[in-house]
């Protein structure tokens, strides 16, 4: 009987060998490794491309308009104002937002710069000197630009009030808004007439209390503090505060609390909260002497320096959260009706726009390359896209 050698035939997995017993080839192992890497790379590319594009929901391009290379621009509510010093005489033009249609153009006085607030159907245009002081205010019709009235000095206005507060700032090279002097005058915004006056014996700090009813807080350099009814001038609250560096950011008003940063008898610094109804002390907590400025942030008290931001409960003074400062981001000015803090991160490629939400930032979107000189209004953003053109955007920002 003949014997034949055994023959082994490789049939592979398709012929019945279990899948889990299949040996992995070098090629298969390379594919298995590369596939997740390729997927991750594609995902990162997609995310970077998406981040480079403006988010249509949060930052939407609405138009553009020509502007003289030397012109300045500023916002008041949904009104864009452009001051052109190249024309003779100098002109001031008003454009509606978000579209950018020109509403009017009128002659204007020459100033180092301008600022404006929109209150009802009035736009209050302030002439600003080289030290940053508002030296006069002109009330114009927001529809036609025609002058209703004009007066010297700084005018404090609230978002919904029919009365403004005219004050004179102390002449100082240290900066604008450190102190006020002379006589405080309440002005009827409809007519420009004076309703009542309060003398300031030396210097003081004045601030409108947000929300109703309309109140004016006056802190004298003696430490005496008075709360005035904005319509009548009557004193509806009075008290005394400790010595402090009184300035536009100190004290601040958050809700029904007056928040003051001040030194203590032991040489340290403290932040204290006072009830606006009776100006009585409700809480006090020590802080580092090098602590930075105070500000209202989404209904909380924010203490900010170059390292961090600490948010306090205005009612109790309890710390609620601590976050790092947003380095590389610059704050943009905004209108009187906006509660969100709008920030810009400059970049030669795609500058980013964001708003603060607690300790975090919410990115609204990216701007085109080479934009500069941005201004934020209530919900509008205007930037130079080149030396002779302005780009217009509409932002989605939270209310106060």
C-alpha positions in Angstrom: 0.0 0.0 0.0 1.4 3.3 -1.1 1.7 6.1 1.5 1.2 9.7 0.4 2.6 12.8 2.2 0.0 14.9 4.1 -1.0 18.2 2.3 -2.1 21.3 4.4 -4.4 23.6 2.5 -4.9 27.2 4.0 -8.5 28.1 3.6 -8.5 31.4 5.6 -11.3 32.8 7.8 -13.8 32.7 5.0 -13.6 28.9 5.0 -14.4 28.3 8.6 -11.4 29.4 10.8 -12.8 31.4 13.8 -12.3 35.2 13.5 -10.7 35.5 16.9 -8.0 33.0 15.9 -6.9 34.9 12.8 -3.3 36.1 13.0 -3.0 39.9 12.5 -0.8 40.8 9.6 1.7 43.7 9.7 -0.5 45.6 7.2 -3.6 45.0 9.3 -1.8 46.2 12.4 -0.7 49.4 10.6 -4.2 50.1 9.4 -5.6 49.5 12.9 -3.2 52.1 14.4 -3.6 54.7 11.6 -7.4 54.7 11.5 -8.0 56.3 14.9 -5.1 58.8 14.3 -6.7 59.8 10.9 -10.1 60.2 12.5 -8.7 62.4 15.3 -6.7 64.5 12.8 -9.8 65.0 10.7 -11.8 66.0 13.8 -9.2 68.6 14.8 -9.1 70.0 11.3 -12.9 70.3 11.3 -12.9 72.0 14.7 -10.2 74.5 13.7 -12.0 75.4 10.5 -15.3 75.8 12.3 -13.6 78.0 15.0 -12.1 80.2 12.3 -15.5 81.0 10.9 -17.9 83.5 12.5 -20.7 81.8 14.4 -23.8 82.9 12.6 -25.9 82.4 15.7 -23.7 84.6 17.9 -21.8 87.0 15.6 -23.5 87.9 12.3 -22.1 90.2 9.7 -24.7 92.8 8.8 -23.0 95.3 6.5 -20.2 97.8 5.9 -19.9 101.4 5.0 -17.1 103.8 3.8 -15.4 106.2 6.3 -12.7 108.8 6.0 -9.3 107.6 7.2 -9.0 110.3 9.9 -12.7 110.0 11.0 -13.6 108.7 14.5 -16.7 106.6 15.3 -18.6 105.7 18.4 -21.9 103.9 19.3 -25.0 104.9 21.2 -27.6 102.1 21.4 -28.5 101.2 17.9 -27.0 104.4 16.5 -23.5 104.6 14.9 -22.0 108.1 14.9 -19.1 109.1 12.7 -17.2 112.4 13.2 -15.3 113.5 10.1 -12.6 116.2 10.7 -11.6 116.2 7.0 -14.8 118.1 6.0 -15.2 121.8 6.4 -16.8 122.4 8.8 -16.4 119.1 10.8 -19.4 116.8 10.3 -21.2 114.3 12.5 -23.2 111.6 10.8 -25.7 109.2 12.3 -26.3 105.6 10.9 -28.9 103.1 12.0 -27.8 99.6 13.1 -27.5 96.8 12.2 -27.8 97.8 8.5 -25.7 101.0 8.4 -28.2 103.3 6.5 -27.2 106.9 7.0 -30.0 108.9 8.8 -28.5 112.4 8.9 -25.3 114.5 8.7 -24.9 117.8 10.5 -22.0 120.3 11.3 -20.3 119.6 14.6 -17.7 121.2 16.9 -14.1 120.1 17.0 -13.1 118.0 20.0 -10.3 115.6 20.9 -12.8 112.7 20.9 -16.5 112.1 21.4 -18.8 109.8 23.4 -22.6 109.4 23.3 -25.6 107.8 25.1 -29.0 107.1 23.5 -31.9 107.8 25.8 -35.3 107.6 24.2 -35.4 109.7 21.0 -32.3 111.7 22.2 -28.7 111.1 21.5 -26.5 112.9 24.0 -23.2 113.6 22.4 -20.3 114.5 24.7 -17.2 116.4 23.6 -14.1 114.9 25.3 -10.8 116.8 25.9 -7.3 115.4 25.6 -7.4 114.4 29.3 -10.5 112.3 28.8 -12.9 114.7 30.5 -16.3 115.4 29.0 -16.3 119.1 28.6 -19.8 119.6 27.1 -22.9 117.6 26.2 -25.2 118.3 23.2 -28.7 116.7 23.0 -29.6 115.9 19.4 -32.6 114.3 17.9 -31.7 110.6 17.2 -33.9 110.8 14.0 -32.6 114.1 12.4 -29.4 115.1 14.3 -30.9 118.5 15.1 -29.7 120.2 18.4 -32.3 120.2 21.2 -30.1 121.8 23.9 -26.5 122.0 25.0 -24.7 122.5 28.3 -21.1 122.3 29.7 -19.7 119.5 31.8 -20.4 115.8 32.2 -23.9 114.4 32.1 -24.7 111.2 33.9 -27.7 109.3 32.5 -29.5 106.1 33.2 -31.0 103.7 30.6 -34.6 104.6 31.3 -34.6 107.9 33.3 -36.0 111.2 32.1 -33.5 113.1 34.3 -29.8 113.4 33.8 -27.2 114.7 36.3 -24.8 117.4 35.2 -21.5 117.5 37.1 -18.1 119.2 36.6 -15.1 117.0 36.9 -12.0 118.1 39.0 -9.3 119.4 36.7 -6.5 116.9 37.1 -3.8 115.4 34.9 -4.3 112.1 36.8 -7.2 111.2 34.6 -10.9 111.8 34.1 -13.7 111.0 36.6 -11.6 110.9 39.8 -13.6 113.7 41.5 -16.4 116.1 40.9 -16.7 119.6 42.2 -19.0 122.7 42.1 -22.7 122.2 41.9 -24.6 119.1 40.9 -27.6 119.9 38.7 -30.5 117.6 37.7 -31.4 118.2 34.1 -34.7 117.5 32.4 -33.5 115.5 29.3 -36.5 116.6 27.2 -35.9 120.3 27.6 -32.4 120.7 29.1 -33.9 122.7 32.0 -32.5 122.4 35.5 -34.9 120.7 37.9 -32.8 121.0 41.2 -29.3 121.6 42.4 -27.0 120.3 45.2 -23.9 122.2 46.2 -20.6 120.3 46.7 -18.5 122.1 49.4 -15.3 120.4 48.4 -15.2 117.4 46.1 -17.4 114.3 45.8 -18.2 111.2 43.8 -21.6 110.9 42.2 -23.3 107.8 40.8 -26.8 106.9 39.5 -28.4 103.9 41.2 -29.4 101.4 38.6 -33.0 100.1 38.5 -36.0 101.9 39.9 -36.8 104.1 41.6 -34.4 106.7 40.2 -31.8 107.7 42.8 -28.5 109.6 42.8 -25.8 108.6 45.3 -23.4 111.4 46.3 -20.3 110.5 48.4 -18.6 113.6 49.8 -14.8 113.6 50.5 -15.7 114.0 54.2 -17.3 110.5 54.1 -20.8 111.8 54.3 -23.1 110.0 51.8 -26.5 111.1 50.6 -29.1 109.4 48.5 -31.2 111.8 46.5 -34.6 111.2 44.7 -33.7 112.0 41.1 -36.9 113.7 40.3 -37.1 116.1 43.3 -33.6 116.2 44.8 -35.0 115.2 48.2 -32.6 113.3 50.5 -34.1 109.8 51.0 -31.1 108.2 52.7 -28.0 109.4 54.5 -25.0 107.9 56.3 -21.3 108.0 56.6 -18.6 105.8 55.0 -15.0 105.2 56.1 -12.1 107.0 54.4 -11.3 105.4 51.0 -10.0 106.1 47.5 -13.4 107.3 46.1 -13.4 107.0 42.3 -15.8 105.9 39.5 -15.1 102.2 40.4 -15.2 102.7 44.1 -17.9 102.4 45.5 -20.0 100.4 43.1 -23.7 99.6 43.3 -24.8 96.1 42.8 -28.5 95.4 43.3 -29.5 97.0 46.6 -26.0 97.0 48.0 -23.3 99.7 47.9 -19.9 98.0 47.8 -16.8 99.9 49.0 -13.1 99.0 49.1 -11.4 100.9 51.9 -8.4 100.6 54.4 -9.0 99.4 57.9 -7.6 100.7 61.2 -5.0 97.9 61.2 -3.6 99.1 57.9 -5.1 96.3 55.9 -7.8 96.6 53.1 -11.4 95.5 53.3 -14.5 95.3 51.1 -17.8 96.2 52.8 -21.4 96.0 51.7 -23.9 98.6 52.8 -27.7 98.5 52.3 -28.9 101.3 50.1 -32.2 101.6 51.9 -30.5 102.9 55.1 -26.8 102.9 54.2 -26.2 100.6 57.1 -23.2 98.2 57.1 -24.3 94.6 56.3 -20.9 92.8 55.9 -17.2 93.3 55.6 -14.4 91.0 54.6 -10.6 91.6 54.4 -8.8 91.6 51.0 -5.3 91.9 49.9 -4.0 95.4 49.9 -2.9 95.1 46.2 -6.3 94.0 45.1 -7.5 95.7 41.9 -10.7 97.3 40.9 -14.3 96.6 41.8 -17.0 96.1 39.2 -20.5 94.6 38.8 -20.5 91.3 36.9 -23.8 89.7 36.1 -25.4 90.7 39.4 -22.3 89.8 41.5 -19.3 91.9 42.8 -16.1 91.2 41.0 -12.7 92.1 42.6 -10.1 91.9 39.8 -6.4 92.3 39.7 -3.7 91.0 37.2 -3.8 87.5 38.6 -7.4 86.5 39.2 -11.0 87.5 39.5 -13.0 86.8 42.7 -16.8 87.0 42.6 -18.7 87.9 45.8 -22.3 87.6 46.7 -23.4 91.3 47.1 -25.9 90.4 49.8 -23.6 88.5 52.1 -20.1 89.1 50.8 -19.5 85.4 50.5 -17.1 84.3 47.8 -18.9 82.4 45.0 -16.2 81.6 42.5 -12.6 82.4 41.6 -11.2 82.5 38.1 -8.1 83.5 36.3 -7.8 86.8 34.4 -8.4 86.5 30.6 -4.9 87.3 29.5 -4.5 88.4 25.9 -8.2 89.6 25.8 -9.0 93.3 25.8 -12.3 94.9 27.0 -14.4 96.8 24.5 -16.5 99.8 25.6 -20.2 99.3 25.4 -23.5 101.2 25.6 -25.3 102.0 28.8 -27.9 99.3 28.2 -25.6 96.4 27.9 -24.9 94.0 30.8 -22.4 91.7 29.1 -18.7 92.5 29.1 -17.5 92.1 25.5 -13.8 91.1 25.0 -11.6 91.0 22.0 -8.4 88.9 21.5 -6.4 90.6 18.8 -4.7 88.4 16.2 -3.1 89.0 12.8 -5.1 86.1 11.5 -8.6 85.8 13.0 -9.4 88.1 16.0 -11.9 86.5 18.4 -14.8 88.1 20.1 -16.2 86.8 23.4 -18.5 87.7 26.3 -17.9 86.9 30.0 -20.2 84.2 31.5 -19.2 83.9 35.1 -15.5 82.8 35.3 -15.6 81.5 31.7 -15.7 83.1 28.3 -18.2 82.4 25.6 -16.7 82.8 22.1 -19.1 84.6 19.9 -17.1 84.2 16.7 -14.1 85.3 14.7 -13.5 88.5 12.8 -11.8 88.9 9.4 -8.1 89.4 9.2 -6.6 92.8 9.9 -9.6 94.3 11.6 -8.8 97.0 14.1 -10.3 99.8 16.3 -13.4 98.0 17.4 -16.4 99.4 19.4 -19.2 97.4 21.0 -22.7 98.8 21.5 -25.6 97.1 23.2 -25.8 94.3 20.6 -23.7 95.7 17.7 -20.0 95.5 17.0 -18.3 97.9 14.6 -14.6 97.6 13.5 -12.4 99.1 10.8 -11.8 96.4 8.2 -9.3 98.8 6.5 -8.4 102.5 6.8 -11.5 103.6 4.9 -14.2 101.0 5.7 -16.2 99.9 8.7 -17.5 96.4 9.1 -20.8 95.9 11.1 -21.8 92.8 13.1 -24.7 91.9 15.3 -23.8 90.0 18.6 -25.8 87.6 20.7 -25.1 88.8 24.2 -26.9 88.1 27.5 -29.0 90.7 29.2 -28.1 92.1 32.6 
